[in-house]
Amino acid sequence: MKPASADMEACVARFADLQRCETGLPDMQLPECRRAFLNVLGFDQPKGDGQFSPFGDRAKARVSHLKAGFGVSFIAAAPGKGVLMHTHDTVETFMVMKGTWKVEWEGDQGDAHVVLQPLDFIAVPVGVQRRFECLQPAAGEAEGLLLGMIGGNAPAAEIAPSGIERLIEAGIFQREKLAA
């Protein structure tokens, strides 16, 4: 295969041109979960009830025409902001680009976490309840920046029971509709 230059340009995502998306997942409405996705390489949205795309259904990928078998998105968040505990049906990986981030998971002895600095990397196995949170931005900046990569052409996220309870408490989910 010898693609034309224009075809290869369609595969380029320049960070300065990426669109910020601050909606698309239920928890993004919570004050503690405010974050933005800058979606680079996309995938199809999952179709199951109670399943959500890892990057939300509104974060349009800059490169969306390729079926790469994985998705890539930058996640920007202020200190103290992150995501509720959730799980995926595929491996999810993170690399810190700017700032300091905490990745927490449900372990065999209760919740555990690791603190990551720039260029540190973690791969979270399939089915592990996990969350991430910006602890501190880079000097002189308001947000930290995390690179998220997740396998699959239509990966799904499921919010942990504790997260569902938090969404009910905030009035985002209604218990009656979840039971139906």
Protein Blocks (a to p, Z undefined) as FASTA:
>chain_A
ZZdfklmmmmpccfklpccdfehifklmpmklgccdddfbdcdddfbehiacfkbjklcc
fblmbcghpacddddddehiacdddddfbdcddddfbdcdddddddfkbccdddddehia
cdddehiacddddfbdcehiabdcdddddedjbdcddddfklmmmmmmnomacfklmmZZ
